[in-house]
């Protein structure tokens, strides 16, 4: 059986500098996969290649049997810095994406869809505001709503909870898990937070240090769902997996800087 | 930019005298064949292979019925050495700019056979070229120092009417700020917004409408603010030149009537209107600031 998202022998060089070298990954439909590694190891580059925004130097990415050759709404990206269009309201930021992708819908269906996803991430009351008038957490929610509203096959998240405070982070992680559970989405997330990766993922892909980063190991997270934050930390499986990842990142792949 | 036209010529050595006259190309072939029969070859010089002198010379040879690639020898030679080389018999004709055609006549070694404008009427000669980098950095600076009033005669020549010439001067001097600012804005759309458009499959029109235009608007208005300031200054000056209407004309007219009482309030009025225009566009600019 073929996997839903397949990454074959992907390498990326910028001139003579090789960022990624022979990356192979298979991701199944509905899986939540995290990419983890030290900063500069090329995990965001890998995500960008899956998104089609960066062309791999060698190798290819195949989604649902089709090769990825350009960016497209079937691989919606929640960008690291949100990338909301600052001159559009929260509503319009989602609406413009829906209009562009789901051309078959009529006006009413589009409006209902935008409303549904803004409600889902809890920013519907702020729909008239501009991105500059809302907090970082809310921008993150709007960016997520925009990505979900276009019915992607894969949701690509680039350090989605990076710049948030601990409380907002936990809240948004729970929401992401809920949405992921309901929509049966396939998620690929870049992170450098081990606990976050463990809480959310089915698999954690550890990349070795760059340049020429490779897949160092793929660690399965066999923690039953639904996961409750306070309880999973007591599970032996959680503790062992966390120790394994910590050992990888702090000892084996220890950075000398 | 073309700096000059014409001014180049083809000189033939004394041995052509009596056989070929001024602009008399029909006898050239015969004369050249006689030289080849006598000396074994016939040589023409130009300043640089592939340059304009090379082209004029070859075109002229062709027009005379001589194949420049087969029948004669065509060699490059620096302009100041043309006359000396002809004197010692190393070449039978050359194509070069002035003063070397005239020097050949003065030294008595040859005569001017045709001018290059006989080959191509009003052909461009020297050009002023910039590389892209210099031009990008300095394109405003190249045109900006041109006084608005210096454009006025060009407007008059083209439009044959002083009011249209005034509008032309105003447009051409105030245009640049808006144009260049807009171009700069449109070419500096951040990668993040471009990526949004790519990921969500925006059509070209949607990209323009929701990304490029809103992003460029503040740049455009900054340009407009500068343009309107320049335009207002040029209006007053052009009206003085064009005459007939406007506050500029009013000032000039009052001055001619030795009526300074009218001049001072008019100057103040110009200042106030300029300030209001500037304030208004400044306000618009702040409104669209992201």
Interface residues (C-beta under 8 A of the other chain):
Chain A: X51 X52 X53 X70 X71 X72 X73 X75 X76 X77 X79 X81 X83 X85 X86 X87 X88 X96 X97 X99 X100 X101 X132 X146 X150
Chain B: X192 X193 X195 X196 X198 X199 X200 X201 X202 X203 X206 X210 X211 X214 X215 X290
